[in-house]
Amino acid sequence: MKSKLIAATIACCAVIYWIAGCTKDTTKEQYSFYTPVYQERETVYKNIQTSAPTPINRTGKLVVKGNYIFLNEPDRGIHIIDYSNPAQPKNIGFINIPGNREASIQGNYLYADCYTDLTVTDISDPQHVQLKKVVNNAFGQRFYSNAFINDSSKIIVDWVRHDTTIERRFSDVYKNPTGLVYYVTDNPMSFASASSSGGGSSSGVNGSMSAFALLKNRLYTCRYGNFMVYNLSNATDPAYVGSAPIASNIETIFPFGDNLFLGATTGMYIYNTADPDHPAAAGMFGHVRSCDPVVADEKTAYVTLHTNTRCQGNVNELNIIDITDIHHPGTPVTLSMTSPKGLSKTGNLLLVCDGNVKIYDVTKPASPSLISQVSVPDSYDIVTIGHTAITATDKGLYFIDFTTPASAKVLASIPILNQ
Amino acid sequence: MKHFLLAVLFAAIAHCACAQQVKMPSLFVMPQVSLLNGDDHVSADVSLSAGLQHNKWMAGIGGGLDFYKIRSIPVFATAQYQLFRKPETPFVYAQLGTNIPSPLKDQHYYGFSHYTESSFKNGLIAAGGIGYHLWDKHSRGVSLSLGYTVKTQREYYVENQYDTRGLLRQITHSMKYTFPRFSLSMSLRL
């Protein structure tokens, strides 16, 4: 009997191995993909004007000028928010600029990208802005990480979402055996603009995530590893001056004094603008690969490094660097953080978007002390005007009163749609 | 699920109590190891089930660790019916429960332009098959069984799509995995 059972067991094993080949592990995957909606360039330019306020779908970068906040909604345009009463900000209009990611303001003019073009818009009356000039092909064509190639003769004004479900063998999708991670290696277009510290009084104030710079009547952007310099002596007609090679993979540009502080994936670069048409490399602080917005004052640069972006890297920290000698930045003081992004320096205070907004006393930059944290989840860009901080988050726009830093609090917010 | 498992256990107890006045149901504890053979892959699971045995029926609940492709913790209700009322007998069994993912770090999906770890959600576990109690002394013994088992689970990840200006959009992918396997199991009845 036992021998029969053993024989039966062996037979079962053989059967299992034979019939197991019939099984198929399956993956049923649901996701969305997007197809572009194009419009002729002339039609797009005609529509760059103030329209009725629209709900904010997604927050981008910030520029503040006077009582108005110009909040980018990536690839759609710019929301105009009147915050003359920070406790009751009002969304008063929307400038339709497809492909817009960056903006800066000098005087009464808004300089903004519209895919490959640079637009100049008169915003002296925010409710009735007027397009003054379009500089074609100021920026390079975009490259997409999903290998999409756009029709460069037209402008993408919208994307149509398609939901889909596919079914396939598990082994066809499970893991990437090479461990390859695909990312865009090209330079992001950068524009840096006058900051709260670095700009003239007639300039708007950008957040540290900005990649536009306005300094000495020049607009600095970067394209394919080169500075692109535009002379704004005639504000409505930016004149291309030339380009100069810069470090690659620049993400943010922060102007202060005579210098431009460039946040790149591998370090912070300092360029001197003694000759504004030909910025010259002055110093550099290298760090591990990461995204790194930067702000600075006369003696100190503050750099945040964070993960979970296309920059890769596995570091989340704040670096405080002595730049008394900009040619030889000092050894950084490092503070460990959660996922720090934008930051702003005002007086002796440093405000850092690190999940929430953290307020540090940096009277002694080498030993910053945390004063308070304001609960503003997922904040990533911040601008300070007086004792009010305006921060963009994934959930909306928040206004923080830090008159008393130890008891800073949220005054008001404008949530994004469906929040 | 918890309620379902409790209901099965109570039903088994109630059934035994009503049907047999003389012989009371007995407790069993059954550790088991299984060889799982699926789509170009061989793996294993270990489990422990416990419950009540009465006449030809065994019913209980169990849990274990399933290493097939994406590690998971199945928690299930189990029932077994013995074909004959003797120590050595063939039996049929069935299991149904929830499959709790417990993936190893390298078992998460990593796609293009994806830098955040994916998350998982529970799925189902279902099994059925035949077996044989090889020997039995005082209701203790070794069993061999051959079965078919399916586990499912869901994984979610966010794909970040970039262009040269930065983040273009985030797309959430939902993947439902279905793993059918044949199993060869050996269990002890304690």
Boltz contact constraints between the chains, C-beta under 6 A:
constraints:
  - contact:
      token1: [A, 9]
      token2: [B, 144]
      max_distance: 6.0
  - contact:
      token1: [A, 12]
      token2: [B, 146]
      max_distance: 6.0
  - contact:
      token1: [A, 16]
      token2: [B, 37]
      max_distance: 6.0
  - contact:
      token1: [A, 16]
      token2: [B, 182]
      max_distance: 6.0
  - contact:
      token1: [A, 16]
      token2: [B, 184]
      max_distance: 6.0
  - contact:
      token1: [A, 20]
      token2: [B, 37]
      max_distance: 6.0
  - contact:
      token1: [A, 20]
      token2: [B, 182]
      max_distance: 6.0
  - contact:
      token1: [A, 23]
      token2: [B, 38]
      max_distance: 6.0
  - contact:
      token1: [A, 23]
      token2: [B, 39]
      max_distance: 6.0
  - contact:
      token1: [A, 23]
      token2: [B, 180]
      max_distance: 6.0
  - contact:
      token1: [A, 24]
      token2: [B, 39]
      max_distance: 6.0
  - contact:
      token1: [A, 25]
      token2: [B, 39]
      max_distance: 6.0
  - contact:
      token1: [A, 25]
      token2: [B, 179]
      max_distance: 6.0
  - contact:
      token1: [A, 26]
      token2: [B, 178]
      max_distance: 6.0
  - contact:
      token1: [A, 27]
      token2: [B, 175]
      max_distance: 6.0
  - contact:
      token1: [A, 27]
      token2: [B, 177]
      max_distance: 6.0
  - contact:
      token1: [A, 28]
      token2: [B, 176]
      max_distance: 6.0
  - contact:
      token1: [A, 29]
      token2: [B, 175]
      max_distance: 6.0
  - contact:
      token1: [A, 30]
      token2: [B, 174]
      max_distance: 6.0
  - contact:
      token1: [A, 31]
      token2: [B, 171]
      max_distance: 6.0
  - contact:
      token1: [A, 31]
      token2: [B, 173]
      max_distance: 6.0
  - contact:
      token1: [A, 32]
      token2: [B, 171]
      max_distance: 6.0
  - contact:
      token1: [A, 101]
      token2: [B, 165]
      max_distance: 6.0
  - contact:
      token1: [A, 142]
      token2: [B, 163]
      max_distance: 6.0
  - contact:
      token1: [A, 142]
      token2: [B, 164]
      max_distance: 6.0
  - contact:
      token1: [A, 143]
      token2: [B, 164]
      max_distance: 6.0
  - contact:
      token1: [A, 144]
      token2: [B, 163]
      max_distance: 6.0
  - contact:
      token1: [A, 145]
      token2: [B, 113]
      max_distance: 6.0
  - contact:
      token1: [A, 145]
      token2: [B, 161]
      max_distance: 6.0
  - contact:
      token1: [A, 145]
      token2: [B, 162]
      max_distance: 6.0
  - contact:
      token1: [A, 146]
      token2: [B, 161]
      max_distance: 6.0
  - contact:
      token1: [A, 170]
      token2: [B, 177]
      max_distance: 6.0
  - contact:
      token1: [A, 176]
      token2: [B, 110]
      max_distance: 6.0
  - contact:
      token1: [A, 182]
      token2: [B, 112]
      max_distance: 6.0
  - contact:
      token1: [A, 182]
      token2: [B, 113]
      max_distance: 6.0
  - contact:
      token1: [A, 184]
      token2: [B, 162]
      max_distance: 6.0
  - contact:
      token1: [A, 184]
      token2: [B, 164]
      max_distance: 6.0
  - contact:
      token1: [A, 186]
      token2: [B, 164]
      max_distance: 6.0
  - contact:
      token1: [A, 188]
      token2: [B, 164]
      max_distance: 6.0
  - contact:
      token1: [A, 188]
      token2: [B, 165]
      max_distance: 6.0
  - contact:
      token1: [A, 188]
      token2: [B, 166]
      max_distance: 6.0
  - contact:
      token1: [A, 189]
      token2: [B, 165]
      max_distance: 6.0
  - contact:
      token1: [A, 308]
      token2: [B, 115]
      max_distance: 6.0
  - contact:
      token1: [A, 308]
      token2: [B, 116]
      max_distance: 6.0
  - contact:
      token1: [A, 310]
      token2: [B, 162]
      max_distance: 6.0
